[in-house]
Amino acid sequence: MSGEVLQSFFESVAGQITTVVFIFLLLVLVMRTNEKKNDVSVLVKTAILLAVAFVLNHVILFKMPQGGSVTAFSMLAMFLVGYLFGPRQGILAGMAYGLLDLVLNPYVVHPMQIFLDYPLAFGAIGIGGLLRNNKLGIISGYLLGVLGRYLVVVLSGIIFWGEYAAEGFNAVSWSFFYNMTYILPEAVATVAILMIPQVRTLFDRFKVK
């Protein structure tokens, strides 16, 4: 299926409804905190965090010309789902957010590019939940999640956006450099905030053990 056809589909009402259905199903799966229990409170808190992430993602501090921007800690809000409830919930919630971004800002050139740039890139942030029980796990987990997102968008950049590489770069070096220019500043600013003990204590109050 060509990029033009996919672009038209995701811009259509049918495409948007289909994507919203997948978002709903992913959020329903978030409720399952274990094999036997559905926890509606996890769904509600996840929805709140994703709403916060959505708002913060639109508080743009710096926007890159070829896509990507430094936002007001939107990646932290997404990461907190995995940190508070576990990596499974974090990955599913991130994928749901990526599909929401696809509904609102579709830019499609290839089926695999959709998967990389939307559900997988944001879902990768949730893997930071794997370190949630480590000492200073909120910091190390956040960095792991950000690294996961970075590697996914770098891969997408190499495969699909290499033609936009600046002079003196090839597809690989440009993707590594370009994506670092907007992901790294936000990560550094976020870690600086998380270094404050009171901030970490505040988030830890809501963590599901």
C-alpha positions as CSV (number, residue, x, y, z in Angstrom):
1,M,0.0,0.0,0.0
2,S,1.5,3.4,-1.0
3,G,2.2,6.2,1.3
4,E,-0.4,8.4,-0.5
5,V,-3.2,5.8,0.0
6,L,-2.3,5.4,3.7
7,Q,-2.1,9.1,4.2
8,S,-5.6,9.5,2.8
9,F,-6.9,6.7,4.9
10,F,-5.6,8.1,8.2
11,E,-7.0,11.5,7.2
12,S,-10.4,10.0,6.5
13,V,-13.2,9.6,9.1
14,A,-13.0,5.8,8.7
15,G,-9.3,5.8,9.3
16,Q,-9.6,8.0,12.4
17,I,-12.4,5.8,13.8
18,T,-10.4,2.7,13.2
19,T,-7.4,4.2,15.0
20,V,-9.5,5.4,17.9
21,V,-10.9,1.9,18.3
22,F,-7.3,0.5,18.6
23,I,-6.5,3.3,21.1
24,F,-9.5,2.2,23.2
25,L,-8.4,-1.5,23.1
26,L,-4.9,-0.6,24.2
27,L,-6.2,1.4,27.1
28,V,-8.5,-1.5,28.1
29,L,-5.4,-3.7,28.2
30,V,-3.7,-1.2,30.5
31,M,-6.3,-2.0,33.2
32,R,-5.0,-5.6,33.6
33,T,-2.5,-5.1,36.3
34,N,-2.0,-8.8,36.5
35,E,-3.5,-11.9,34.9
36,K,-6.6,-12.0,37.2
37,K,-7.4,-8.4,38.0
38,N,-8.8,-5.4,36.1
39,D,-7.9,-2.2,37.8
40,V,-10.1,0.7,36.6
41,S,-8.1,3.2,38.7
42,V,-5.0,2.4,36.6
43,L,-7.0,3.2,33.4
44,V,-8.2,6.5,34.9
45,K,-4.7,7.5,36.0
46,T,-3.2,6.5,32.7
47,A,-5.8,8.5,30.8
48,I,-5.0,11.5,33.0
49,L,-1.2,11.1,32.4
50,L,-1.7,10.8,28.7
51,A,-3.9,13.9,28.7
52,V,-1.2,15.8,30.5
53,A,1.4,14.4,28.0
54,F,-0.8,15.6,25.2
55,V,-1.1,19.1,26.6
56,L,2.6,19.3,27.4
57,N,3.5,18.1,23.9
58,H,1.8,21.2,22.6
59,V,3.9,23.4,24.8
60,I,6.7,23.6,22.3
61,L,10.0,25.3,23.5
62,F,11.8,24.7,20.3
63,K,10.7,23.1,17.0
64,M,13.0,21.4,14.5
65,P,12.5,22.2,10.8
66,Q,12.2,18.5,9.7
67,G,10.0,17.4,12.6
68,G,10.6,16.8,16.3
69,S,10.5,19.4,19.1
70,V,11.6,20.1,22.6
71,T,8.5,20.1,24.7
72,A,7.6,20.9,28.3
73,F,8.4,17.5,29.8
74,S,5.8,15.5,27.7
75,M,8.1,12.4,27.6
76,L,8.1,12.4,31.5
77,A,4.3,12.3,31.6
78,M,4.3,9.3,29.2
79,F,7.1,7.6,31.1
80,L,5.3,7.9,34.4
81,V,2.7,5.4,33.3
82,G,5.4,2.7,33.2
83,Y,7.1,3.9,36.3
84,L,3.9,4.0,38.4
85,F,2.2,0.8,37.1
86,G,4.8,-1.2,35.3
87,P,6.5,-1.6,31.9
88,R,3.6,-3.4,30.3
89,Q,1.2,-0.6,31.1
90,G,3.8,1.9,30.0
91,I,4.4,0.4,26.6
92,L,0.6,0.0,25.9
93,A,-0.1,3.5,27.0
94,G,2.7,4.9,24.9
95,M,1.4,3.0,21.9
96,A,-2.0,4.4,22.5
97,Y,-0.5,7.9,22.6
98,G,1.3,7.3,19.4
99,L,-1.9,6.3,17.7
100,L,-3.6,9.4,19.0
101,D,-0.7,11.4,17.5
102,L,-1.3,9.6,14.2
103,V,-5.0,10.6,14.3
104,L,-4.2,14.2,14.9
105,N,-1.0,14.6,12.9
106,P,-0.8,11.9,10.3
107,Y,2.3,12.0,8.1
108,V,2.7,8.7,6.3
109,V,5.1,7.5,3.6
110,H,5.2,3.7,4.3
111,P,3.4,1.1,6.5
112,M,6.6,0.4,8.5
113,Q,7.2,4.1,9.0
114,I,3.8,4.4,10.6
115,F,4.7,1.7,13.1
116,L,8.1,3.2,13.9
117,D,7.2,6.8,14.1
118,Y,3.9,6.5,16.0
119,P,3.1,3.4,18.3
120,L,6.6,2.0,18.6
121,A,8.5,5.3,19.2
122,F,6.2,6.4,22.0
123,G,5.6,2.8,23.3
124,A,9.4,2.5,23.7
125,I,9.3,5.1,26.4
126,G,7.3,2.6,28.5
127,I,10.3,0.2,28.7
128,G,11.7,2.5,31.3
129,G,9.3,0.9,33.7
130,L,11.6,-2.1,33.8
131,L,13.9,-0.1,36.2
132,R,11.0,1.3,38.4
133,N,12.2,-0.6,41.5
134,N,15.9,0.2,41.2
135,K,17.5,2.8,43.3
136,L,16.8,6.2,41.6
137,G,14.8,4.1,39.2
138,I,12.7,7.1,38.1
139,I,15.9,8.7,36.7
140,S,17.5,5.6,35.2
141,G,14.1,4.3,33.9
142,Y,13.3,7.7,32.3
143,L,16.7,7.6,30.5
144,L,16.1,4.1,29.4
145,G,12.7,5.0,28.0
146,V,14.1,8.1,26.2
147,L,16.9,6.0,24.8
148,G,14.3,3.5,23.5
149,R,12.4,6.3,21.7
150,Y,15.6,7.8,20.4
151,L,16.8,4.5,18.8
152,V,13.4,3.9,17.2
153,V,13.3,7.4,15.6
154,V,16.9,7.1,14.5
155,L,16.1,3.8,12.8
156,S,13.1,5.5,11.1
157,G,15.3,8.4,10.1
158,I,17.9,6.1,8.5
159,I,15.3,4.1,6.5
160,F,12.8,6.7,5.5
161,W,14.2,10.2,5.9
162,G,17.8,9.9,4.7
163,E,17.2,12.0,1.6
164,Y,16.8,15.0,3.9
165,A,20.3,14.6,5.4
166,A,22.3,17.9,5.5
167,E,25.4,18.4,3.5
168,G,28.3,16.5,5.0
169,F,26.1,13.8,6.6
170,N,24.9,10.5,5.3
171,A,21.6,9.0,6.3
172,V,23.0,7.2,9.4
173,S,25.0,10.1,10.9
174,W,22.3,12.6,10.1
175,S,19.6,10.6,11.8
176,F,21.7,10.1,14.9
177,F,22.6,13.8,15.1
178,Y,19.3,15.3,14.1
179,N,17.1,13.3,16.5
180,M,19.5,14.0,19.4
181,T,19.1,17.8,18.9
182,Y,15.5,17.7,20.2
183,I,15.4,14.6,22.4
184,L,18.6,15.3,24.4
185,P,17.8,18.9,25.6
186,E,14.4,17.8,27.0
187,A,15.9,14.7,28.6
188,V,18.6,16.8,30.3
189,A,16.1,19.3,31.6
190,T,13.8,16.5,32.9
191,V,16.6,14.7,34.7
192,A,17.5,18.0,36.4
193,I,14.0,18.2,37.7
194,L,14.0,14.6,38.8
195,M,17.2,15.1,40.8
196,I,15.1,17.1,43.3
197,P,14.3,14.6,46.1
198,Q,10.9,16.2,46.7
199,V,9.8,15.6,43.1
200,R,10.8,11.9,43.2
201,T,9.0,11.5,46.6
202,L,5.9,13.0,45.1
203,F,5.8,10.6,42.2
204,D,6.7,7.6,44.4
205,R,3.5,8.2,46.5
206,F,1.4,7.0,43.5
207,K,3.6,4.0,42.5
208,V,1.8,0.6,42.5
209,K,4.1,-1.8,44.3
